[in-house]
């Protein structure tokens, strides 16, 4: 009558081989995580644009490049031009909307506050940027102007694109010395 009832069995004890396999799989998973972290770091710190040599060799000031741009904007190959005083380049999105970047050596004894009063409508200092950055509109009101002043370079970004303050703050936060 009690032949039909199964006796409980002892749980199986993992063998040494099972434990070794788990250790090996854990090590492989850890190694893959380390490799993924190194690759992510490399991608995040590698500049996505290289300035042509003839531009860097002829620049009279440190060059700054935006490492972060609003959605869809990219630096245009071949748009770099340099004169004795200034560096110019463009970024553009897929619709053709563009921003013009002008860089020059930071002028000594230049009154930036006076420039903002005279050459910008509704000038506003952006917060959280690594360099003093001011956003406003051109005197005619048809273009946005973003001024970024580093220790050694003055960057002026101009556009008629319908960007907002957050977009310009992203540019100012992402500007890095090349």
Residue, then its C-alpha position, 0 to 999 in steps of 0.5 A: x500500500x505504501x509502495x506507490x509513495x515516492x520517497x523524497x530524494x536528496x538534492x543533487x550536490x554540485x560537483x567540482x566540475x560544475x563549480x569550475x564551469x561557473x567560475x570560468x563563465x563568471x571570469x569570461x563574463x567579467x572580462x567581457x564587461x571590462x572590454x565593453x567598458x574600455x571600448x565605451x570609454x574609447x568611443x566617448x573620448x575619441x574625437x569624431x572629427x579630425x581637423x585638416x593638418x594645414x588648418x592646425x599648422x596655420x592657426x594662430x590660436x588654439x582651435x576648439x571643436x564642438x564634441x556635442x551638437x544638437x540632433x543631426x548636426x555634423x561638421x562639414x568636411x571641407x568647410x574649414x577655412x583659415x585666414x591670418x586672424x580667424x578660423x571658420x567652419x560649418x556644421x549642418x543637419x540633413x535638411x541643410x540648416x547650418x551653423x557657422x563657427x568663427x574662432x579667433x585669438x581672444x583679444x586682449x583688453x576687449x570689452x565683451x560686455x560692451x560687445x554683447x550690449x551693442x551687437x546682441x539683442x536679448x543677450x543672456x549668459x548661459x549657465x553650466x558651461x565650462x567657458x563664459x557663454x552668452x546667447x543673443x540675437x544679431x542686431x537685425x534679429x534674424x540670426x542667433x549668436x552664441x559667444x564662447x570666450x575661453x582663456x585663449x580663443x573667442x568662438x562666435x557661432x551664428x545661425x538662422x536655424x530654429x534652435x533653442x537655448x538648450x541646443x546652444x547650451x549643449x554646444x557651449x558645454x561640448x566645446x573642447x580644445x583640439 
